[in-house]
Amino acid sequence: MVWFEPERICKDSRSPLIADHPDWLLDTAEHGGNFLLDLGNPDARQWITGVITGYLHQEKIDHYRQDFNMNPLPFWQDNDAPDRIGVHEMKHIEGLYLFWDAIRAEFPDLFIDNCSSGGRRLDFVLADYGFPLCQSDYATFETYRYSCVQLENYFLDEFYPLHASLSWLPDGDLYAALSGAGTGIGSKVWQYNGRFPAADHDFDRHRRTLELVARLRGLKIAGDYYPLVEHAEELENWCAYQIHVPESGEGCLVGFRRQESPENRQRFRLRGIEETRRYRLENSGGRTKELSGKELRDFEMTLSSPRSCEIFFYRPL
């Protein structure tokens, strides 16, 4: 994977564009250190397309990440004429789509990671070209609230099928692992800020946690997603969702009791369950039991401790 940021031109970068093509660059007093490459300008867009595709060919890159660590709105607003408000933004976004379209045409099998400063471009069109391995920069810091990433996944799963987050995955912390698990998860055991794995770090436990997340990912990709809690953003409520694969009848239920949640049990009405069938239920620890479809359809989950969670996999017998 090679990491590019083609739209931001730093004024101190000595880029030849600054002298040779100032008409391709948008400036604003609000962000004096940067120019914005104007993708709404066809010449600028064709130039950057050639630069990027050239790198991809020359270096045989098969995973392209595009970042965007600036706020473009002031650049668009400050360069719009009074009777043309919004035109720079419209043309830039159209140019962005044409840029990615050209890259995808040139490299049909290229893996495109839509980073964009941690999820600033999770729109329907770009979902056709790639997906974000880092859906939010919030998760790049060692100390953060897992309920935030949990809610990102809870709402993104409804409309953005492929997305991933980052997690520090403390050993044995199922709450952290499942909170951070979108359709994928980056497991951070080291980062540039000096946080190194302990000498006795249990990498086998780490692998088992990732295997559990990978099992969840397989169901998310194949199945239908059903959020089960209204107002999950209110932390005194639980957060829970169901994944159901209609072709096989299998699926899973994931439930979180937050630190702020006073209730230790919740009952959930599951979708796609056949009352007349029997099902095999398996929890995160591998314990299994059989129950009827009627019992599974109206399922009661108990979590005795705040900040705890559980995942139940089910399949028909």
C-alpha positions as CSV (number, residue, x, y, z in Angstrom):
1,M,0.0,0.0,0.0
2,V,1.3,3.4,-1.0
3,W,-0.2,6.5,0.6
4,F,-0.9,9.6,-1.6
5,E,-2.5,13.0,-1.0
6,P,-2.8,14.5,-4.4
7,E,-5.1,17.4,-3.7
8,R,-3.1,19.3,-1.1
9,I,-0.2,21.3,-2.4
10,C,2.0,22.7,0.5
11,K,3.3,26.1,-0.2
12,D,6.7,25.1,1.2
13,S,6.9,22.0,-1.0
14,R,8.7,23.7,-3.9
15,S,6.2,22.0,-6.2
16,P,6.8,23.2,-9.9
17,L,3.0,23.7,-10.0
18,I,3.3,26.8,-7.9
19,A,5.4,28.6,-10.5
20,D,4.3,26.9,-13.7
21,H,0.5,26.5,-13.2
22,P,-0.8,28.8,-10.5
23,D,-4.2,28.8,-12.4
24,W,-4.5,25.1,-11.3
25,L,-4.3,26.0,-7.6
26,L,-6.9,27.5,-5.3
27,D,-5.8,29.7,-2.4
28,T,-7.5,31.1,0.7
29,A,-6.4,33.3,3.5
30,E,-7.9,30.9,6.1
31,H,-5.3,28.1,5.4
32,G,-2.2,30.0,4.3
33,G,0.1,27.0,4.3
34,N,-1.6,25.1,1.5
35,F,-3.1,25.3,-2.0
36,L,-5.9,23.1,-3.2
37,L,-5.3,21.4,-6.5
38,D,-8.5,22.3,-8.5
39,L,-9.8,19.1,-9.8
40,G,-12.6,21.1,-11.4
41,N,-10.0,22.3,-13.9
42,P,-9.7,19.6,-16.7
43,D,-6.0,20.3,-17.3
44,A,-5.2,20.0,-13.6
45,R,-7.2,16.8,-13.3
46,Q,-5.6,15.2,-16.4
47,W,-2.1,16.2,-15.1
48,I,-2.6,14.6,-11.6
49,T,-4.2,11.5,-13.2
50,G,-1.1,11.0,-15.3
51,V,1.2,11.5,-12.3
52,I,-0.7,9.0,-10.1
53,T,-1.2,6.3,-12.9
54,G,2.5,6.8,-13.7
55,Y,3.5,5.9,-10.2
56,L,1.1,3.0,-10.1
57,H,2.6,1.5,-13.3
58,Q,6.2,2.3,-12.5
59,E,6.3,1.0,-9.0
60,K,3.8,-1.8,-9.6
61,I,1.6,-0.6,-6.8
62,D,-1.6,-2.7,-6.2
63,H,-3.0,-0.8,-3.2
64,Y,-3.7,2.9,-3.6
65,R,-4.6,5.0,-0.5
66,Q,-5.8,8.6,-1.0
67,D,-5.7,10.9,1.9
68,F,-7.0,14.5,2.2
69,N,-5.8,16.3,5.4
70,M,-7.4,19.7,4.8
71,N,-10.8,21.4,4.8
72,P,-11.5,22.3,1.1
73,L,-14.7,24.4,1.8
74,P,-12.9,27.8,2.4
75,F,-10.9,27.3,-0.9
76,W,-14.1,26.7,-2.8
77,Q,-16.1,29.5,-1.1
78,D,-13.3,32.1,-1.4
79,N,-13.0,31.5,-5.2
80,D,-16.7,31.5,-6.1
81,A,-18.1,34.5,-7.8
82,P,-21.1,36.0,-5.9
83,D,-23.5,34.7,-8.6
84,R,-21.7,31.3,-8.8
85,I,-21.9,30.1,-5.2
86,G,-21.1,26.3,-4.9
87,V,-19.8,26.0,-8.5
88,H,-16.1,25.3,-7.4
89,E,-17.3,22.6,-5.0
90,M,-19.6,21.0,-7.6
91,K,-16.9,20.9,-10.3
92,H,-14.2,19.7,-7.8
93,I,-16.3,16.7,-6.7
94,E,-17.2,15.9,-10.3
95,G,-13.5,16.1,-11.1
96,L,-12.7,13.8,-8.2
97,Y,-15.2,11.2,-9.5
98,L,-13.7,11.5,-13.0
99,F,-10.2,11.1,-11.5
100,W,-11.1,7.9,-9.7
101,D,-13.0,6.7,-12.7
102,A,-9.8,7.1,-14.8
103,I,-7.7,5.2,-12.2
104,R,-10.2,2.4,-12.0
105,A,-10.4,2.1,-15.9
106,E,-6.6,1.9,-16.0
107,F,-6.3,-0.6,-13.1
108,P,-9.5,-2.6,-12.9
109,D,-8.2,-4.8,-10.0
110,L,-6.5,-2.0,-8.0
111,F,-7.4,-1.9,-4.3
112,I,-8.4,1.7,-3.5
113,D,-8.4,2.8,0.2
114,N,-10.6,5.9,0.7
115,C,-8.9,7.4,3.7
116,S,-9.6,11.1,3.3
117,S,-8.5,12.1,6.8
118,G,-10.5,9.4,8.4
119,G,-13.8,9.1,6.7
120,R,-14.6,12.5,5.3
121,R,-15.6,11.0,2.0
122,L,-17.9,8.1,2.7
123,D,-20.4,8.9,0.0
124,F,-22.3,6.5,-2.3
125,V,-20.3,7.2,-5.5
126,L,-16.9,6.6,-4.0
127,A,-18.2,3.4,-2.5
128,D,-18.2,2.0,-6.0
129,Y,-14.4,2.5,-6.3
130,G,-13.0,1.6,-2.9
131,F,-13.6,1.5,0.8
132,P,-12.0,3.1,3.9
133,L,-9.5,1.1,5.9
134,C,-9.6,4.0,8.4
135,Q,-13.1,5.3,8.7
136,S,-12.3,7.8,11.4
137,D,-9.1,9.5,12.6
138,Y,-10.6,9.3,16.1
139,A,-9.5,5.7,16.4
140,T,-5.9,6.5,15.6
141,F,-5.2,7.6,19.2
142,E,-4.3,5.2,22.0
143,T,-6.9,6.7,24.4
144,Y,-10.3,7.0,23.0
145,R,-13.8,5.9,23.9
146,Y,-14.8,2.6,22.2
147,S,-18.5,3.7,22.3
148,C,-17.7,6.3,19.7
149,V,-16.2,3.8,17.2
150,Q,-19.0,1.4,18.2
151,L,-21.5,4.0,17.0
152,E,-19.6,4.7,13.8
153,N,-20.0,1.0,12.9
154,Y,-23.6,0.9,14.1
155,F,-24.7,3.6,11.7
156,L,-22.3,3.0,8.8
157,D,-23.3,-0.7,8.5
158,E,-26.7,0.5,7.4
159,F,-25.5,2.1,4.1
160,Y,-21.8,1.6,3.6
161,P,-21.1,-2.2,3.2
162,L,-17.3,-2.1,3.4
163,H,-15.5,-0.1,6.0
164,A,-12.9,-0.6,8.6
165,S,-11.6,1.0,11.8
166,L,-8.6,0.8,14.0
167,S,-8.3,-0.6,17.5
168,W,-5.6,-1.1,20.1
169,L,-7.3,-4.4,21.0
170,P,-6.2,-4.8,24.7
171,D,-5.7,-8.4,25.5
172,G,-8.9,-10.2,26.1
173,D,-11.0,-7.1,25.8
174,L,-14.0,-8.4,23.8
175,Y,-15.8,-5.0,24.2
176,A,-12.9,-3.2,22.5
177,A,-12.6,-5.8,19.7
178,L,-16.3,-5.9,18.8
179,S,-16.8,-2.1,19.2
180,G,-14.1,-1.5,16.6
181,A,-15.1,-4.2,14.2
182,G,-16.6,-2.9,11.0
183,T,-16.3,-5.1,8.0
184,G,-12.6,-5.1,9.0
185,I,-10.4,-3.9,11.8
186,G,-6.8,-2.7,12.0
187,S,-5.2,-4.2,15.1
188,K,-2.6,-1.8,16.5
189,V,0.0,-3.3,18.7
190,W,2.6,-0.7,17.9
191,Q,2.6,3.0,16.8
192,Y,5.2,5.6,16.0
193,N,4.5,7.5,19.3
194,G,6.6,5.0,21.3
195,R,4.0,2.5,22.3
196,F,5.7,-0.9,21.9
197,P,4.2,-4.4,22.6
198,A,5.2,-5.8,26.0
199,A,7.8,-8.5,26.0
200,D,5.3,-11.0,27.1
201,H,2.5,-9.8,24.7
202,D,0.1,-12.7,24.1
203,F,0.0,-12.7,20.3
204,D,-1.9,-16.0,20.2
205,R,-4.8,-14.3,22.1
206,H,-4.5,-11.4,19.7
207,R,-4.8,-13.9,16.8
208,R,-7.9,-15.5,18.3
209,T,-9.5,-12.2,18.8
210,L,-8.9,-11.3,15.1
211,E,-10.2,-14.7,14.0
212,L,-13.5,-13.9,15.9
213,V,-13.7,-10.5,14.1
214,A,-13.0,-12.2,10.8
215,R,-15.9,-14.6,11.4
216,L,-18.1,-11.6,12.1
217,R,-16.8,-9.9,8.9
218,G,-17.8,-12.9,6.8
219,L,-21.4,-12.6,8.0
220,K,-21.5,-8.9,7.5
221,I,-20.4,-9.2,3.9
222,A,-22.9,-12.0,3.1
223,G,-25.9,-11.0,5.3
224,D,-28.5,-8.4,6.0
225,Y,-28.0,-5.8,8.7
226,Y,-30.6,-5.0,11.3
227,P,-30.0,-2.4,14.1
228,L,-31.9,-3.4,17.1
229,V,-31.8,-0.4,19.4
230,E,-33.5,3.0,18.9
231,H,-31.4,5.9,20.0
232,A,-28.2,3.9,20.5
233,E,-26.3,7.2,20.5
234,E,-27.7,7.8,24.0
235,L,-25.1,5.9,26.1
236,E,-27.5,4.9,28.8
237,N,-29.1,2.6,26.3
238,W,-27.6,-0.7,25.0
239,C,-26.3,-0.9,21.5
240,A,-27.1,-4.1,19.6
241,Y,-27.5,-5.4,16.0
242,Q,-28.2,-8.6,14.1
243,I,-26.7,-10.0,10.9
244,H,-28.8,-12.5,9.1
245,V,-27.9,-14.4,5.9
246,P,-31.2,-15.4,4.4
247,E,-29.8,-18.0,2.0
248,S,-28.3,-20.1,4.8
249,G,-30.4,-19.0,7.8
250,E,-27.3,-18.3,9.8
251,G,-26.3,-15.1,11.4
252,C,-25.2,-13.4,14.7
253,L,-26.4,-11.1,17.4
254,V,-24.0,-8.6,18.9
255,G,-24.9,-6.7,22.1
256,F,-23.1,-4.0,24.1
257,R,-24.0,-2.8,27.6
258,R,-22.3,0.5,28.0
259,Q,-20.6,1.8,31.1
260,E,-23.5,4.2,31.5
261,S,-26.3,1.5,31.0
262,P,-28.1,0.6,34.2
263,E,-30.1,-2.4,32.8
264,N,-28.3,-5.8,32.8
265,R,-30.7,-7.5,30.3
266,Q,-32.4,-6.7,27.1
267,R,-34.9,-8.6,24.9
268,F,-34.4,-8.4,21.1
269,R,-36.8,-9.4,18.3
270,L,-34.7,-11.1,15.7
271,R,-35.4,-11.1,12.0
272,G,-35.5,-14.0,9.6
273,I,-35.8,-16.7,12.3
274,E,-38.2,-19.6,11.6
275,E,-40.1,-20.6,14.7
276,T,-40.5,-24.2,13.7
277,R,-36.8,-24.9,13.3
278,R,-34.1,-25.6,15.9
279,Y,-30.9,-23.6,16.0
280,R,-27.4,-24.0,17.3
281,L,-26.2,-21.0,19.3
282,E,-22.5,-20.3,20.0
283,N,-21.0,-17.5,22.1
284,S,-17.6,-15.8,21.8
285,G,-16.0,-18.4,24.1
286,G,-17.2,-21.3,22.0
287,R,-19.9,-22.6,24.3
288,T,-22.9,-23.9,22.4
289,K,-26.5,-24.9,23.1
290,E,-29.6,-25.7,21.1
291,L,-32.9,-23.7,21.2
292,S,-36.1,-23.4,19.3
293,G,-36.7,-20.8,16.6
294,K,-39.4,-19.3,18.9
295,E,-36.8,-18.9,21.7
296,L,-34.2,-17.4,19.4
297,R,-36.6,-15.0,17.7
298,D,-37.4,-13.3,21.0
299,F,-34.0,-13.5,22.5
300,E,-33.1,-12.2,25.9
301,M,-29.4,-11.2,26.5
302,T,-28.0,-10.7,29.9
303,L,-24.8,-8.8,30.6
304,S,-24.1,-8.6,34.3
305,S,-21.3,-6.0,34.2
306,P,-21.3,-2.5,32.7
307,R,-19.0,-2.1,29.7
308,S,-19.5,-5.6,28.6
309,C,-20.6,-7.3,25.4
310,E,-21.3,-10.7,23.8
311,I,-21.7,-12.1,20.3
312,F,-23.9,-15.1,19.6
313,F,-23.6,-17.0,16.3
314,Y,-26.5,-19.0,15.3
315,R,-27.3,-21.5,12.5
316,P,-30.3,-23.8,11.8
317,L,-30.0,-27.5,12.5
